[in-house]
Amino acid sequence: MERSPFLLDSDREFRVNIWDFGGQEIYHATHQFFLTKRSLYALVADTRKEDTDFYYWLNVVELLSGNSPLLIIKNEKQERKREINERELRRGFTNFQETLTTNLATESRSARNLK
């Protein structure tokens, strides 16, 4: 876990906690201890593997976080693109906000607003 405090304009502190769940099934039972209400969740998917179970992760966040908002970040390494059925995910999960694309290897970023 990595903790990063930020100071807001109002001099109030805003805290960011970053966890890498890794996705292995053996750890699924522990996720409930880390998900909280009033949070923003970012699901980072490696597009080279195409093994991210979006339905599992969106269900977990929806059930355990009080319907906190969730972003999907597609890490398009080696220029491999992955299509996600965002319309279907939006129908099933009201907390799904937006999909962003990036290449974390080159740090070139682009965002696509789907609202």
Backbone as CSV, one residue per row, in Angstrom:
resi,resn,N_x,N_y,N_z,CA_x,CA_y,CA_z,C_x,C_y,C_z
1,MET,0.841,-1.177,0.000,0.000,0.000,0.000,0.881,1.233,0.000
2,GLU,0.435,2.225,-0.720,1.133,3.498,-0.766,0.161,4.578,-0.317
3,ARG,0.587,5.444,0.597,-0.250,6.550,1.061,0.337,7.858,0.581
4,SER,-0.527,8.707,0.062,-0.083,10.002,-0.439,-1.063,11.072,0.014
5,PRO,-0.643,11.971,0.933,-1.530,13.067,1.338,-1.418,14.238,0.362
6,PHE,-2.530,14.907,0.113,-2.576,16.094,-0.732,-3.270,17.189,0.055
7,LEU,-2.830,18.414,-0.122,-3.472,19.545,0.514,-4.425,20.190,-0.485
8,LEU,-5.681,20.349,-0.095,-6.670,21.010,-0.935,-6.545,22.520,-0.789
9,ASP,-7.195,23.276,-1.644,-7.165,24.741,-1.561,-7.664,25.246,-0.215
10,SER,-8.547,24.502,0.407,-9.117,24.901,1.688,-8.215,24.518,2.863
11,ASP,-6.983,24.086,2.580,-6.015,23.618,3.584,-6.446,22.329,4.271
12,ARG,-7.468,21.694,3.744,-7.863,20.383,4.255,-7.028,19.328,3.564
13,GLU,-6.710,18.278,4.306,-5.899,17.213,3.726,-6.784,16.182,3.039
14,PHE,-6.352,15.764,1.898,-7.027,14.739,1.100,-6.069,13.566,1.039
15,ARG,-6.505,12.385,1.425,-5.620,11.230,1.493,-5.914,10.248,0.369
16,VAL,-4.860,9.742,-0.242,-4.973,8.745,-1.294,-4.280,7.477,-0.810
17,ASN,-4.992,6.372,-0.849,-4.414,5.062,-0.560,-4.440,4.256,-1.845
18,ILE,-3.315,3.661,-2.199,-3.230,2.886,-3.436,-2.880,1.447,-3.080
19,TRP,-3.732,0.512,-3.525,-3.489,-0.909,-3.316,-3.451,-1.603,-4.667
20,ASP,-2.602,-2.568,-4.776,-2.568,-3.419,-5.963,-3.078,-4.785,-5.531
21,PHE,-4.316,-5.093,-5.893,-4.907,-6.368,-5.504,-4.355,-7.533,-6.306
22,GLY,-3.756,-7.266,-7.429,-3.143,-8.326,-8.215,-4.137,-9.217,-8.932
23,GLY,-5.295,-9.443,-8.366,-6.337,-10.190,-9.046,-6.349,-11.684,-8.825
24,GLN,-5.352,-12.230,-8.128,-5.354,-13.679,-7.923,-6.552,-14.083,-7.060
25,GLU,-7.193,-15.129,-7.474,-8.413,-15.578,-6.802,-8.191,-15.884,-5.320
26,ILE,-7.020,-16.332,-4.964,-6.744,-16.687,-3.571,-6.895,-15.488,-2.632
27,TYR,-6.750,-14.281,-3.158,-6.850,-13.069,-2.342,-8.236,-12.425,-2.353
28,HIS,-9.160,-12.934,-3.119,-10.476,-12.300,-3.253,-11.174,-12.074,-1.922
29,ALA,-11.037,-12.984,-0.990,-11.717,-12.847,0.305,-11.191,-11.662,1.112
30,THR,-9.977,-11.207,0.830,-9.404,-10.095,1.594,-9.843,-8.730,1.077
31,HIS,-10.398,-8.638,-0.109,-10.758,-7.345,-0.700,-11.740,-6.576,0.175
32,GLN,-12.620,-7.282,0.867,-13.632,-6.625,1.682,-13.029,-5.745,2.773
33,PHE,-11.800,-6.008,3.168,-11.161,-5.232,4.226,-10.587,-3.905,3.730
34,PHE,-10.497,-3.717,2.443,-9.866,-2.526,1.881,-10.843,-1.587,1.185
35,LEU,-12.014,-2.061,0.843,-12.977,-1.243,0.116,-13.836,-0.462,1.100
36,THR,-13.926,0.846,0.891,-14.664,1.705,1.799,-15.600,2.618,1.022
37,LYS,-16.547,3.200,1.731,-17.455,4.182,1.141,-16.711,5.496,0.959
38,ARG,-17.315,6.386,0.150,-16.755,7.709,-0.101,-15.353,7.624,-0.682
39,SER,-15.190,6.745,-1.633,-13.896,6.550,-2.284,-14.078,6.610,-3.791
40,LEU,-12.978,6.742,-4.487,-12.958,6.648,-5.941,-12.075,5.470,-6.286
41,TYR,-12.578,4.567,-7.111,-11.840,3.359,-7.469,-11.384,3.425,-8.910
42,ALA,-10.154,2.990,-9.140,-9.589,2.926,-10.482,-9.176,1.484,-10.743
43,LEU,-9.790,0.873,-11.736,-9.458,-0.484,-12.145,-8.502,-0.388,-13.329
44,VAL,-7.261,-0.792,-13.124,-6.251,-0.734,-14.180,-6.179,-2.103,-14.845
45,ALA,-6.419,-2.135,-16.148,-6.426,-3.390,-16.901,-5.275,-3.405,-17.891
46,ASP,-4.522,-4.492,-17.908,-3.419,-4.680,-18.852,-4.013,-5.238,-20.138
47,THR,-3.987,-4.457,-21.209,-4.653,-4.874,-22.445,-3.923,-5.998,-23.166
48,ARG,-2.671,-6.282,-22.807,-1.940,-7.361,-23.473,-2.508,-8.727,-23.097
49,LYS,-3.063,-8.840,-21.894,-3.505,-10.141,-21.403,-4.982,-10.406,-21.652
50,GLU,-5.794,-9.372,-21.630,-7.241,-9.498,-21.812,-7.865,-10.501,-20.845
51,ASP,-7.353,-10.525,-19.608,-7.903,-11.456,-18.626,-8.574,-10.754,-17.449
52,THR,-8.773,-9.443,-17.543,-9.426,-8.718,-16.457,-10.906,-9.066,-16.448
53,ASP,-11.385,-9.501,-15.296,-12.800,-9.825,-15.129,-13.520,-8.563,-14.651
54,PHE,-13.934,-7.726,-15.582,-14.556,-6.453,-15.235,-15.809,-6.643,-14.407
55,TYR,-16.599,-7.662,-14.716,-17.837,-7.887,-13.968,-17.540,-8.209,-12.506
56,TYR,-16.530,-9.007,-12.253,-16.156,-9.326,-10.866,-15.800,-8.045,-10.116
57,TRP,-14.886,-7.252,-10.685,-14.401,-6.067,-9.987,-15.480,-5.013,-9.818
58,LEU,-16.308,-4.793,-10.817,-17.381,-3.819,-10.671,-18.405,-4.275,-9.638
59,ASN,-18.696,-5.572,-9.609,-19.592,-6.108,-8.574,-19.022,-5.898,-7.183
60,VAL,-17.756,-6.200,-6.982,-17.117,-6.059,-5.672,-17.172,-4.610,-5.210
61,VAL,-16.800,-3.691,-6.087,-16.818,-2.277,-5.711,-18.234,-1.815,-5.414
62,GLU,-19.178,-2.215,-6.243,-20.568,-1.808,-6.037,-21.105,-2.325,-4.700
63,LEU,-20.827,-3.563,-4.375,-21.369,-4.175,-3.164,-20.691,-3.707,-1.882
64,LEU,-19.388,-3.484,-1.926,-18.636,-3.230,-0.699,-18.261,-1.769,-0.478
65,SER,-18.583,-0.905,-1.408,-18.125,0.478,-1.270,-19.257,1.497,-1.228
66,GLY,-20.463,1.052,-1.036,-21.566,2.004,-1.018,-21.767,2.680,-2.361
67,ASN,-21.520,1.934,-3.435,-21.703,2.431,-4.802,-20.767,3.597,-5.138
68,SER,-19.544,3.571,-4.605,-18.546,4.597,-4.927,-18.212,4.552,-6.412
69,PRO,-17.854,5.701,-6.993,-17.546,5.729,-8.433,-16.305,4.930,-8.788
70,LEU,-16.311,4.391,-10.017,-15.208,3.568,-10.502,-14.807,4.007,-11.899
71,LEU,-13.504,4.115,-12.127,-12.933,4.393,-13.445,-12.236,3.135,-13.930
72,ILE,-12.283,2.895,-15.222,-11.490,1.820,-15.818,-10.349,2.486,-16.581
73,ILE,-9.134,2.064,-16.288,-7.957,2.585,-16.969,-7.350,1.451,-17.770
74,LYS,-7.348,1.613,-19.090,-6.778,0.591,-19.972,-5.317,0.935,-20.235
75,ASN,-4.427,0.083,-19.754,-2.996,0.261,-19.982,-2.648,-0.425,-21.297
76,GLU,-2.520,0.369,-22.347,-2.322,-0.174,-23.691,-0.836,-0.308,-24.007
77,LYS,-0.192,-1.238,-23.332,1.224,-1.518,-23.570,1.399,-2.130,-24.951
78,GLN,2.551,-1.891,-25.517,2.908,-2.445,-26.825,1.838,-2.138,-27.870
79,GLU,1.172,-0.994,-27.692,0.164,-0.504,-28.639,-0.997,-1.472,-28.864
80,ARG,-1.245,-2.371,-27.921,-2.374,-3.299,-28.045,-3.614,-2.666,-27.460
81,LYS,-4.637,-2.586,-28.251,-5.917,-2.004,-27.845,-6.841,-3.109,-27.359
82,ARG,-7.772,-2.738,-26.498,-8.786,-3.691,-26.043,-10.120,-2.979,-25.993
83,GLU,-11.083,-3.561,-26.628,-12.426,-3.010,-26.605,-13.163,-3.551,-25.384
84,ILE,-13.898,-2.679,-24.750,-14.709,-3.034,-23.584,-16.142,-2.644,-23.916
85,ASN,-17.080,-3.499,-23.603,-18.483,-3.194,-23.854,-18.967,-2.248,-22.753
86,GLU,-18.620,-0.977,-22.916,-18.921,0.017,-21.897,-20.419,0.246,-21.730
87,ARG,-21.147,0.188,-22.821,-22.603,0.379,-22.741,-23.234,-0.673,-21.835
88,GLU,-22.812,-1.908,-21.988,-23.337,-2.985,-21.147,-22.907,-2.805,-19.690
89,LEU,-21.657,-2.418,-19.472,-21.187,-2.186,-18.100,-21.961,-1.052,-17.439
90,ARG,-22.273,-0.003,-18.193,-23.051,1.120,-17.647,-24.468,0.696,-17.268
91,ARG,-25.053,-0.179,-18.085,-26.403,-0.672,-17.770,-26.405,-1.472,-16.469
92,GLY,-25.352,-2.221,-16.231,-25.305,-3.073,-15.048,-24.747,-2.431,-13.799
93,PHE,-23.975,-1.347,-13.961,-23.281,-0.754,-12.823,-23.383,0.769,-12.881
94,THR,-24.200,1.329,-12.010,-24.399,2.778,-12.016,-23.174,3.527,-11.515
95,ASN,-22.271,2.853,-10.839,-21.073,3.519,-10.320,-19.951,3.608,-11.357
96,PHE,-20.081,2.925,-12.495,-19.066,2.976,-13.554,-19.141,4.353,-14.207
97,GLN,-18.045,5.124,-14.124,-18.043,6.509,-14.574,-17.452,6.726,-15.959
98,GLU,-16.243,6.204,-16.170,-15.509,6.592,-17.370,-14.398,5.586,-17.652
99,THR,-13.986,5.528,-18.915,-12.831,4.726,-19.315,-11.737,5.671,-19.796
100,LEU,-10.542,5.450,-19.293,-9.375,6.226,-19.701,-8.372,5.269,-20.322
101,THR,-7.626,5.749,-21.302,-6.580,4.915,-21.887,-5.232,5.578,-21.665
102,THR,-4.228,4.755,-21.465,-2.875,5.247,-21.257,-1.892,4.165,-21.676
103,ASN,-0.649,4.541,-21.762,0.432,3.581,-21.939,1.424,3.898,-20.835
104,LEU,1.352,3.160,-19.743,2.180,3.455,-18.583,3.664,3.273,-18.871
105,ALA,4.007,2.519,-19.899,5.409,2.339,-20.260,5.994,3.611,-20.864
106,THR,5.193,4.336,-21.636,5.692,5.552,-22.279,5.138,6.806,-21.642
107,GLU,4.161,6.643,-20.769,3.499,7.747,-20.087,2.779,8.685,-21.025
108,SER,2.498,8.245,-22.252,1.648,9.061,-23.115,0.217,8.782,-22.706
109,ARG,-0.546,9.833,-22.532,-1.886,9.649,-22.002,-2.921,10.266,-22.931
110,SER,-4.036,9.576,-23.000,-5.189,10.161,-23.673,-6.422,9.718,-22.917
111,ALA,-7.419,10.535,-22.880,-8.645,10.210,-22.163,-9.816,10.355,-23.100
112,ARG,-10.807,9.523,-22.866,-12.017,9.565,-23.677,-13.186,9.679,-22.716
113,ASN,-13.905,10.758,-22.773,-15.043,10.969,-21.893,-16.269,10.310,-22.518
114,LEU,-16.872,9.401,-21.790,-17.991,8.629,-22.344,-19.328,9.007,-21.734
115,LYS,-19.415,10.149,-21.111,-20.669,10.545,-20.474,-21.644,11.062,-21.485
